[in-house]
Amino acid sequence: MTIKPRKRSARPSALKLLARNHLALMGAVIFAGVIILALITPWLPLVNPDATDPANRLLPPLSDGHFLGTDHLGRDLLSRLLWGTRVSLAVGISASLFAAFFGSAIGIISGYFGGRTDNIMMRGIDMVMAFPYILLALAIVAALGPGLMNALYAIAVVNIPFFARNIRGVTVGIVHREFVDSARLSGKGHIRILLSEILPNVMPVIVITMSTTVGWMILETAGLSFLGLGAQPPQADLGSMLGEGRKLITTALHLSAIPGGMIFVLVMSINLLGDGIRDILDPRLKSGALARPAPVTRIDRSTWDGPAHAGSGHVNGQPGAKRDAEKGAILSVEDLRTEFVLGDDVYKAVGGVSFHVGRNECVGLVGESGSGKSVTALSLLGLVASPPGTIAGGRVMLDGRDVFDMHEQEIRAIRGGRAAYVFQDPLSTLHPLFSVGDQLVEAIRAHNRVSYKEAWQKAVELLRMVRIPNPEKRADSYPHQLSGGMRQRVGIAMALANEPELIIADEPTTALDVTVQAQILKLMNNLREQHGTSVLFITHDFGVVSEICDRVAVMYAGQIVEMGTTQQVLENPAHPYTKRLIDCVPRLGETAREIAAIPGLPPAVNDLPVGCAFADRCDRAADACRAGAIDLDPLGDGHAVRCIKPMEVRHA
Ligand SMILES: Nc1ncnc2c1ncn2[C@@H]1O[C@H](COP(=O)(O)OP(=O)(O)OP(=O)(O)O)[C@@H](O)[C@H]1O
């Protein structure tokens, strides 16, 4: 077997990400400029910054031989500014490193070990924090004596609590996470866990805190020097220059404006760069987003080929959406294409999907992990995060209207209103700090003008409808006080809050045991019968499909490869992939049957092969399968398959 060379990571480099954030880039350029100037100052043709020249006192900027003028002793301001910036930078960065090292160490140890260690360390930190920090810094300098180094120590010490508190908070949030537990279970000792599990996770916070405090510390050191406690004459830093200039502010404004301007530029550029560094270090933003995800998935109409191109999924040769809308389908999807652009790679997560959901109908979307089911579901109401997600083509007709032509506010009104989602893990979708009753009230009042009391009554009714025992009391419970099955019922109650016409359920029973799963499926079936709700049910489990779905669409590598009624697909699968998928389902009582796993792996959606994406795993594949795009061909009675060598189908 030949192994393909590994493709270069699609993740944009840190520099590229920084370049995309214009403000951070500007900060980086200015800060780099100041640093370079500070570094080369000793080699620049500058006069001695401490050389006085009483004959040339208080010269204004642009004077002959003194570009920025002179101060009250006739010293060259440009030279003093560059040497002073050097000192301020060195002190600010050193104090920040010192505070970051000791503060973070205290925070990590305290947050990790907790208990008495945490108590002792944090009470110590609280004692330091009990003093106003600038008074504490003054007291430290007063005790140690005025001077730049003592100012550095004072500023570093008063900032240690800031790091310690911040980092302890982050550590406490991480220390009970599953990956730390699994490191413990694997036998790692405290030091290794601290270094390999905790530190890398708090590092971005340390760097971000540092990048934002360097500017602050430069200001604080400047403050001490301004008060005469930092740099001592004739040595200058930006603060002492500002202090000297302040005395002559009315007669020679440039003496204070120039160092003040430099402090402003320096602090501003460091803070802008700090924000950029935060965005780069956060792995969730590495996918290309330095910006907040847009409220609705970005639609890129430049890639639109018009409705339904060949092979995308018309069935029976008719333009799908029009035909389905005529049939009165609640949801009609035509040639939907959703992509993720990561660096130079384009991941075609949904590659031209067409299907419809009729009124009061339940359609199943089935497929292996990564086949594009969730992205399809999220695309329907523009919920795929942008960036990096983009709708690259297609139409989604909800009750005859194209969702992608709607205004953002209209789409928002539909979400949780006419169309509602139920997700796999209700614990992560329910708010941990509000009671389930309050969350239901919020969902109801987001779409209806009703009083809190009325909404609360409706919330209790909803809980009763989804068969939560003792709903009046349970409405006051918090998500963590309910069992997994109950939480999922609350998730369904939330979805039902505004009597939706369509429920999009993304693997709502996957995390539940079989008895609770059966109860939830029964509940959803009852709701369909009583309220006429339509359901798009996403699952990888054919057992669930047979329980609840009228029709089913099988997805593979971002495309629908087979579609038909549940009976057609389960009893007569036409696509070899569907057949293999059904054969993977264990059946009770069949002890002799060996579960046939599908060999190989699905292709990466950023590197899809020409022709059938399943060909490499299919024992029926021929050369023709790899020759070009394959259409979803009708087999009769609404059954369709995207295969040129389908299994033999015997329709009743
Ligand atoms: N934010 C993202 N950035 C890049 N690629 C993504 C992103 N979200 C999903 N994808 C890719 O889109 C493809 C489809 O993912 P999707 O979540 O729809 O699969 P799925 O069939 O729902 O799988 P599962 O059953 O495991 O949830 C996968 O290849 C996945 O890696």
The ligand as a Tripos MOL2 file, in Angstrom:
@<TRIPOS>MOLECULE
LIG
   31    33     1     0     0
SMALL
NO_CHARGES

@<TRIPOS>ATOM
      1 N1        -15.6740   24.3150   12.0110 N.pl3     1 LIG1
      2 C1        -15.2260   23.4510   11.1160 C.ar      1 LIG1
      3 N2        -14.0700   23.6790   10.4780 N.ar      1 LIG1
      4 C2        -13.6150   22.8200    9.5470 C.ar      1 LIG1
      5 N3        -14.2300   21.6820    9.1750 N.ar      1 LIG1
      6 C3        -15.3710   21.4010    9.7840 C.ar      1 LIG1
      7 C4        -15.9460   22.2600   10.7860 C.ar      1 LIG1
      8 N4        -17.1040   21.6940   11.1990 N.ar      1 LIG1
      9 C5        -17.2560   20.5350   10.4890 C.ar      1 LIG1
     10 N5        -16.2160   20.3740    9.6480 N.ar      1 LIG1
     11 C6        -16.0160   19.2420    8.7200 C.3       1 LIG1
     12 O1        -17.2110   19.0220    8.0020 O.3       1 LIG1
     13 C7        -17.3870   17.6330    7.7860 C.3       1 LIG1
     14 C8        -18.7840   17.2130    8.1710 C.3       1 LIG1
     15 O2        -18.9240   17.3290    9.5880 O.3       1 LIG1
     16 P1        -20.3090   17.0420   10.3370 P.3       1 LIG1
     17 O3        -20.1720   17.5390   11.7380 O.co2     1 LIG1
     18 O4        -21.4520   17.5450    9.5380 O.co2     1 LIG1
     19 O5        -20.3570   15.4490   10.3250 O.3       1 LIG1
     20 P2        -21.4700   14.5110   10.9230 P.3       1 LIG1
     21 O6        -21.8940   13.6040    9.8210 O.co2     1 LIG1
     22 O7        -22.5490   15.2910   11.5800 O.co2     1 LIG1
     23 O8        -20.6320   13.6990   11.9790 O.3       1 LIG1
     24 P3        -21.0110   13.2980   13.5000 P.3       1 LIG1
     25 O9        -22.0250   12.2070   13.3910 O.co2     1 LIG1
     26 O10       -19.7020   12.7960   14.0370 O.co2     1 LIG1
     27 O11       -21.5100   14.5250   14.1680 O.co2     1 LIG1
     28 C9        -16.2950   16.9100    8.5490 C.3       1 LIG1
     29 O12       -15.2860   16.5310    7.6170 O.3       1 LIG1
     30 C10       -15.7710   17.9550    9.4930 C.3       1 LIG1
     31 O13       -14.3950   17.7580    9.7350 O.3       1 LIG1
@<TRIPOS>BOND
     1     1     2 1
     2     2     3 ar
     3     2     7 ar
     4     3     4 ar
     5     4     5 ar
     6     5     6 ar
     7     6     7 ar
     8     6    10 ar
     9     7     8 ar
    10     8     9 ar
    11     9    10 ar
    12    10    11 1
    13    11    12 1
    14    11    30 1
    15    12    13 1
    16    13    14 1
    17    13    28 1
    18    14    15 1
    19    15    16 1
    20    16    17 2
    21    16    18 1
    22    16    19 1
    23    19    20 1
    24    20    21 2
    25    20    22 1
    26    20    23 1
    27    23    24 1
    28    24    25 2
    29    24    26 1
    30    24    27 1
    31    28    29 1
    32    28    30 1
    33    30    31 1
@<TRIPOS>SUBSTRUCTURE
     1 LIG1         1 GROUP 0 **** ****
